[in-house]
């Protein structure tokens, strides 16, 4: 389960990575789990952390951007799957501070004698996540 802090609670979220959105890397509350911050901080300990990133290239801008977001989603899913039963994954990146963004680099290339663009997308800064386990 993936959690993100909203005010005084940690709440479960769904991944919402969309190349067409203003904020491409998003998480939407799913309202299935919520725990007060104080209870979470005393009841769970951080056992692992990761900085997730991805990169993709292509000649179609939207496809290349969606590919980098799909790569990040895959990295997040793999991180979540490596945990034990009952572990919680927490999005530690904070809005306005170190929240990940998609970055584009555009180059001119020549394809069959015509000028075209080649797009390279990457996630920078990385998405910071942590794995938390119930403290015993």
N, C-alpha and C positions, 0 to 999 in steps of 0.2 A: 504494500500500500504506500502511496506517495502522499506526503503531507507538505503543507506550506503554512507559514504563519500569517494569520490575518488578525491584526489587533491583539487581543488578549488570549487568542486560541490558536492551536494548530488544527487545521482542518484538512480532510482528505480532498485530493484534487485529481482531475483527469488531465492528461496531456492534450494541449490544444496548439499544435504547431501548424501554422498556416501561412504560406508565402504571400497570400493576398491581404493579410491583416496588417494594420499599422504596427502592432507589436507582434512580430512573427512567432516569438517564443513565449507562449502563454500557458497558463494553467487555470482551469475552470473548476470551481468548487463543485463537488458532486453530492455534498450533504449526507454522506454515509457514515462519517466518523469525525468527531470533534473532541478535543481534549484541551482544558485550560493550560496555558503556558507554564504556570507554576507547577501543576501536577505533572506535566510532561518532563520538565527539567529535573524534578526530584525522582521520577519513576523510571526514567530511561537514561542510558549512557551511550555515548557515541563510540562505536567500535571500528568504524572505517569512514574514510572520506575520499572523494574523487573530484577531479575537475574534468568535466566531459566536454569534448569539442568534436567537430567534424569539418570536412571540407569536400567540395564537389566542383566540377568544372563542366562546361558544356557550351553549345552555341545558341541555345535558346534560354533566355534570361530566366523566365518563370520555372522552367524545368530544372535548371541548375540550382536555383534557390530552394525549390521544393526538395531536391535530392539532398542538399546539405541538412535541411530540417529532418528529413527521414533518417539520415545518418545519425543525427543527434538523438532522435527518438529511439533508434536501435541501441545506441550506447546506454541510454537511460534504462531501457528494458533489460539489457544484459546486466547492468549494475544491480537492478532490483532483483533479478532472478538468481544472482549469486548468493543472496542472503538466506538466512535460516527462517523457518516458520515463525511468524510473529514479529519479525524485524520490520521496522518502519524506515522508509527512505524519506528524508527531509530535504526540500529545496532550500539551500542556505544562501544562495545569491539574493541580494536585496535590491529592490527597485531604487533607482537613483544613485546607487553606490557602486555595485559591481555586477549589475544584471546583464546577462549575455545578449548580444545583438548579432544579426547577420551583417557581414561586411562583404562588399563586392569589389572586385578588381576587374576592370574591363580592358581588353587588349584588342587592337586591330589586327586582323589576319586576312590573308588573301586566299579565297577558295575559288578555284576555277576562274581565275582572273578578276574576280569581284571582291571588293572590300566587305568584310564581315567583322562582327564582334565575336570574341571569345570571352566567356564569363567564368570567373573563378569566385566562388563563395566560400566563406569560412565563418566560424563562430568565434567571436572575440568580444569581450573576455569569455573564458569558459563558463559553463554552467556548473556551479558548485553544489554538490549534494553530499549528504552524510547518511550513514546507516546507523540506526539506533536500535538498541536491544533493551528489553525490560531489565532493570536493575534488581538483582536478588539479594 
